[in-house]
């Protein structure tokens, strides 16, 4: 029981700790005075970010998954993937809409991690 409770607490902490900003909110925080703001590429990037946010809000709830033995792991993995997608869309909005350098929060590899099997 203590192990299950520890796993549950660590999974919930991981979900809350790494929340990424919404790409739509990030795009709204950029300067509209920038010369790239009115470009068609910027408008397309902001539209894609808005579409992603709408899809993310309307996906089915994951509460039912918490009932199974692997539920918290599934929920944590889903939340992590959503955060990476938010960062990816925010990075795209920044690159298309701002001439400023990319902030550190949006730098790094955001590609999905591929697990490599290790054999003895």
DRENDO-1510 file (C-alpha; in Angstrom, 1 decimal, always signed):
<recs>
REC; n; res; u; v; w
REC; 1; UNK; +0.0; +0.0; +0.0 .
REC; 2; UNK; +2.8; +2.4; +0.8 .
REC; 3; UNK; +4.5; +1.7; -2.5 .
REC; 4; UNK; +1.3; +2.4; -4.4 .
REC; 5; UNK; +0.7; +5.6; -2.5 .
REC; 6; UNK; +4.3; +6.7; -3.2 .
REC; 7; UNK; +3.9; +6.0; -6.9 .
REC; 8; UNK; +0.6; +8.0; -6.9 .
REC; 9; UNK; +2.2; +11.0; -5.2 .
REC; 10; UNK; +5.2; +11.0; -7.4 .
REC; 11; UNK; +3.1; +10.7; -10.6 .
REC; 12; UNK; +0.8; +13.6; -9.5 .
REC; 13; UNK; +3.8; +15.7; -8.6 .
REC; 14; UNK; +5.3; +15.1; -12.0 .
REC; 15; UNK; +2.1; +16.1; -13.7 .
REC; 16; UNK; +1.8; +19.4; -11.9 .
REC; 17; UNK; +5.4; +20.3; -11.8 .
REC; 18; UNK; +6.1; +20.5; -15.5 .
REC; 19; UNK; +3.1; +22.3; -16.8 .
REC; 20; UNK; +3.9; +24.0; -20.1 .
REC; 21; UNK; +2.2; +27.3; -21.1 .
REC; 22; UNK; -0.5; +27.2; -23.6 .
REC; 23; UNK; +0.8; +27.9; -27.1 .
REC; 24; UNK; -2.1; +30.3; -27.7 .
REC; 25; UNK; -1.2; +32.3; -24.5 .
REC; 26; UNK; +2.5; +32.2; -25.4 .
REC; 27; UNK; +1.7; +33.6; -28.9 .
REC; 28; UNK; -0.5; +36.4; -27.3 .
REC; 29; UNK; +2.5; +37.3; -25.1 .
REC; 30; UNK; +4.7; +38.0; -28.0 .
REC; 31; UNK; +5.1; +41.6; -29.3 .
REC; 32; UNK; +2.7; +42.5; -32.0 .
REC; 33; UNK; +5.1; +45.2; -33.1 .
REC; 34; UNK; +7.5; +42.6; -34.4 .
REC; 35; UNK; +7.8; +42.6; -38.2 .
REC; 36; UNK; +7.1; +38.8; -38.4 .
REC; 37; UNK; +3.9; +39.1; -36.4 .
REC; 38; UNK; +1.7; +39.9; -39.5 .
REC; 39; UNK; +3.4; +37.3; -41.7 .
REC; 40; UNK; +1.3; +34.5; -43.2 .
REC; 41; UNK; +3.6; +32.0; -41.5 .
REC; 42; UNK; +2.9; +33.5; -38.1 .
REC; 43; UNK; -0.9; +33.5; -38.7 .
REC; 44; UNK; -0.7; +29.8; -39.8 .
REC; 45; UNK; +1.4; +28.9; -36.7 .
REC; 46; UNK; -1.1; +30.7; -34.4 .
REC; 47; UNK; -4.0; +29.0; -36.1 .
REC; 48; UNK; -2.4; +25.5; -35.7 .
REC; 49; UNK; -1.7; +26.3; -32.0 .
REC; 50; UNK; -5.3; +27.3; -31.5 .
REC; 51; UNK; -6.5; +24.1; -33.2 .
REC; 52; UNK; -4.3; +22.0; -31.0 .
REC; 53; UNK; -5.5; +23.7; -27.8 .
REC; 54; UNK; -9.2; +23.1; -28.9 .
REC; 55; UNK; -8.4; +19.4; -29.6 .
REC; 56; UNK; -6.6; +19.1; -26.3 .
REC; 57; UNK; -9.5; +20.5; -24.3 .
REC; 58; UNK; -12.0; +18.1; -25.9 .
REC; 59; UNK; -10.2; +14.8; -25.5 .
REC; 60; UNK; -11.8; +12.3; -23.3 .
REC; 61; UNK; -11.0; +12.3; -19.6 .
REC; 62; UNK; -8.5; +9.9; -18.2 .
REC; 63; UNK; -10.1; +9.5; -14.8 .
REC; 64; UNK; -11.2; +6.0; -15.7 .
REC; 65; UNK; -7.6; +4.9; -16.2 .
REC; 66; UNK; -6.7; +5.6; -12.6 .
REC; 67; UNK; -8.8; +2.6; -11.6 .
REC; 68; UNK; -6.5; +0.1; -13.2 .
REC; 69; UNK; -3.1; -1.1; -12.0 .
REC; 70; UNK; -1.2; +1.0; -14.6 .
REC; 71; UNK; -3.6; +3.9; -14.6 .
REC; 72; UNK; -1.4; +6.5; -13.0 .
REC; 73; UNK; +1.4; +5.6; -15.3 .
REC; 74; UNK; -0.8; +6.0; -18.3 .
REC; 75; UNK; -2.1; +9.4; -17.1 .
REC; 76; UNK; +1.5; +10.6; -16.4 .
REC; 77; UNK; +2.7; +9.6; -19.8 .
REC; 78; UNK; -0.3; +11.2; -21.5 .
REC; 79; UNK; +0.3; +14.5; -19.6 .
REC; 80; UNK; +4.0; +14.4; -20.5 .
REC; 81; UNK; +3.2; +14.0; -24.1 .
REC; 82; UNK; +0.7; +16.9; -24.0 .
REC; 83; UNK; +3.3; +19.1; -22.4 .
REC; 84; UNK; +5.8; +18.3; -25.1 .
REC; 85; UNK; +3.2; +19.1; -27.8 .
REC; 86; UNK; +2.5; +22.4; -26.1 .
REC; 87; UNK; +6.2; +23.3; -26.1 .
REC; 88; UNK; +6.5; +22.2; -29.7 .
REC; 89; UNK; +3.6; +24.4; -30.8 .
REC; 90; UNK; +4.9; +27.3; -28.6 .
REC; 91; UNK; +8.3; +27.0; -30.2 .
REC; 92; UNK; +6.8; +27.0; -33.7 .
REC; 93; UNK; +4.8; +30.1; -32.8 .
REC; 94; UNK; +7.9; +31.8; -31.5 .
REC; 95; UNK; +10.0; +31.0; -34.6 .
REC; 96; UNK; +7.3; +32.2; -37.0 .
REC; 97; UNK; +6.1; +35.3; -35.1 .
REC; 98; UNK; +9.2; +36.7; -33.3 .
REC; 99; UNK; +12.6; +37.8; -34.4 .
REC; 100; UNK; +14.0; +37.4; -30.8 .
REC; 101; UNK; +16.1; +34.4; -30.0 .
REC; 102; UNK; +14.4; +31.3; -28.7 .
REC; 103; UNK; +13.9; +31.3; -24.9 .
REC; 104; UNK; +15.7; +28.6; -22.9 .
REC; 105; UNK; +12.3; +27.0; -21.9 .
REC; 106; UNK; +11.7; +26.2; -25.6 .
REC; 107; UNK; +15.1; +25.0; -26.5 .
REC; 108; UNK; +16.3; +21.4; -26.5 .
REC; 109; UNK; +15.1; +18.2; -28.1 .
REC; 110; UNK; +11.3; +17.9; -28.0 .
REC; 111; UNK; +11.0; +14.8; -30.1 .
REC; 112; UNK; +9.3; +11.9; -28.6 .
REC; 113; UNK; +11.6; +9.6; -26.6 .
REC; 114; UNK; +12.1; +6.2; -28.1 .
REC; 115; UNK; +12.8; +3.5; -25.6 .
REC; 116; UNK; +15.7; +1.3; -26.6 .
REC; 117; UNK; +15.7; -2.3; -25.4 .
REC; 118; UNK; +18.7; -3.4; -23.3 .
REC; 119; UNK; +19.5; -7.0; -23.3 .
REC; 120; UNK; +21.9; -8.6; -20.8 .
</recs>
